[in-house]
Amino acid sequence: MSSRGVTPAGPDRVVIVFARAPAPGRVKTRLAPLLGERGAARLYARMLERTLRTATASGVGRVELYCASGVRSPYFKRIRERFGVRLQSQGRGDLGERMYRALRCHPGAVLIGSDCPALQPADLRAAARALRAGADAVLSPAEDGGYALIGLRRAARAVFDAVAWGGPKVLGQTRARLRRLGWRWKELRAVWDVDRPEDVARLRRSGLLTGARRSSAKVRKRARPSAGSPVRSDAPGRTSGSRP
């Protein structure tokens, strides 16, 4: 594969969602001092379910849930039944390597994380339109210096190599790599994610998770969260290990 990537015959109409099973102590650990480990896991589950509703409501294409802890979790099996998504394993490697592999399998797809409830179906549709219109890449910047969404018309490892995942320079470094590749890209509106205790207050004020509590409880009732591997990020523009 050249550094410029492989150009597909046509865009793959897929929304990829990165996630992990909401096991206490394994997800959103930065929120544990405020919510407790179980509370942080419950909040993560609600955000993941909102993300899947957003992805399916966008109408962009089929939704594939890439699971950091593998696809055998009873929680993920219940999620598959409820939302009709396909389950895939993220596999090994840092966040960049895992995103690269997922997008290599689906050139033209849109990839999002599971902790940005501010993303709307219209954002995913705008991303898909940009790729169909000829953009090589599309990004939705995050206020913390990363990005909440990425889409590529063709896969290129160079987009993800040597990026300081989890820091405030992720977006800038990604722009620099796209520029070196000579790619044209479009940036959508900036959004915010939920990673710090102060983000929880903002989330409550936003009302974005209103109505999600009941559906989250149904999923948890039928499938208790299973313990996963050490903490890894599930959001684009984050790091494996340092930003839960």
N, C-alpha and C positions, 0 to 999 in steps of 0.2 A: 504494500500500500504506500502510495506517495504521501508526503506530508500535507498535500493539499486535499487529500481525502478521496473517497470514491463517490462519483456522481451517480445517483440512482436513476432508473428509467422514469420514475414518477414518484411523487410524495406518498409516503405511507400514512394513511389516516389512522393514527394511533395516538392516544394520550397515555403517557407513561407516568405512573405515580410511584415515587420512592417512599417506602414505609418500613416500619418494624413492628412486631407485636408489642402492645402496650403493657409490658411487664413492669411492675413497681421496681424502682431502682435502676431500670434500664433505659428509660426514656425521660426526656425533659428533667434531668436531674438538677438543673439550675433553678427549677421552680419548686423543688422539694422543700427548701426552707420556708416557703410561703404556704404551700399546699399539702406538704407531706408527700412521701413517695407514691402512695396509692392515689392521692388526689391529683398529682401530676400525671400519673398514668391514665386516670379517667379523663382528664382534660385532653390529653393527647389522643385518646380514642375518639372523643367527640370531634376534634379537629380533623382527624383522618376521615371520619365518616362525612363530614362536611366537604372535604376535598373530593371524595368520591362522588358525592351528589353534584358538585360543581363540574367535575369531569364528564359525568354521564349527561348532565343537562346541557353541556356545550354543544353536543351533536357533532363534534369534530370527527369522531370515529370510535372504534372499540377502545376500551380502557383496559390497560394491563397494569396490575399491581406488582411491583418489584419488591420482594420481601428481603430485608437484610438478614433476617434470622432463619431463612429457609421457608418453604411453602407448606410444611407439614403441621404448622401450628393449628390447633382447633379453632382459634380465633380467626385466622385467615380463611379457613374453610367456611366458617359461618359468614364472613364478609363476602366471600365469593358467591355464596348462595343468595345473600341479600341483595347485592348490587350487580350480579351477573358479570363480574370482571374475571379476567384471566390472571392466574397467579404465575409469577416467574421469580426465580432466585436472583438476587443481585450478585451473588458470588463474592469472591475475595478481592482485595485491593483497596486503595484509598477511594475517596468519593469520586475523584476525577476518572480513575480507571473504571469504576462501576458505571458511571454515567456514559463514558465512552462506549463500553460494551453494549449497553442498552440501546443507545442511539445508532450504533453500527448495525444492530439487528433491524432497526426500523428507521431508515433514512427518511427525513421529512416529518418525523414525529415530534411531538411537543412533550417535554419532560418537566414535571413539577414535583415539589416536595409535599409534605403533609402537615406543615406547621404554619401555613400562610392562609388563614381563613379570609383574608381581604381579597384574594383572587376571586374573580367572578367568571361565569361562563363566557361572557363577552370578551374577557381577556384571552381565553384560550382560542376563541374564534378569530380574534384579531391576529394572534400568533400564526394560526394555520393559514389565514389569508395572506399574510406577509410572505410565508414560505412559498405558497402557490404563485404569488406574484413575482417571484424571482429572487427574493432575499436569500442569501446563503445561510444566514443565522438570524435568530430573533431572541431578544432578552427582555425580561421584566426586572428592572433593577429593584433591589431591596434597600430600604433606608439604612441598613447597617453596613452597607458596602459590598454586599454579595448580590445574588440574584435569586428570584423565586421561581423563574421559568426560563427554560432554554429550549430552543428548537433549532435543528440543523438540517439543511437539505441534503448534506452529505457528511459522513463521519470523518473526523480528522483527530487523531490522538493529540496533535499539537495544540488544539484548543484547551486541553486539560492538563498538559504537562507542566510540572514545576509551578503550580499555582498554590499560594499559601492559603489553603482552605481554612475557613473559619475566621479569617481576619478581615479587616476593613478594606483590603486592597484587591479582593477577589474580582470585583467587577472591572476595576482598572486594568488588572493583569489580563483578564479575558479580552477586553477591548484591544489591548496591545497585541495579543496573539491573533485575533481576527484581522487586525491591520497588517501584520506581517504576512499572513496568508493571502492578502489581497482580496479578502472577502467583503461583500456588502452585507450590512446587517441593519436591522431595525430594532429600536428600543421602544417598548411599550411604557405605560405609566408606571411610576414607582409605587411599590406597595410595602407593607410592613409585616413582619412575622412575629411569632410569639416564642421568645426565647428567655427573657428575663422577667423577674417579678413585676417590674413596672409595666411590662407588656400585658400582663393579666388584667390589670385595672383598665387598660385601654380596650382590651377585648370585651370586658364586661360592659363598658360604656357603649361600645359599638353595636351590641345586640346581634352580632353575626352568628352566634351559636344558639340563639333563641329557637326553641323547637327541636333542637338536636338531642336534648337530654333524654327524652323518652326512647328514641331509636337506639341511642348508645346503651341504655340500660337493657334493652332487649338483647342486643348482641352479647353483652357481658353475662347475662343470665344463662345463655345457652353455651357459651364458651369462655371459660375463665382464661385470662391472659397467661400465656406460658412464658417461662423464663427463656431469655435469648442469650446471645453471645455478648461480650463486652460492648459498652455503649458506643454506638456509631450514629452519625448523622443521617437523616433521611431527607434533607432538603438540598436542592441545588445551591451551590455556592457555599457549602459548609464543609467541615472537615470530619474525617473519621477519628473519633476518639476525643476531640477537644471541644466540640460544640454539640451537645445532645439535641 
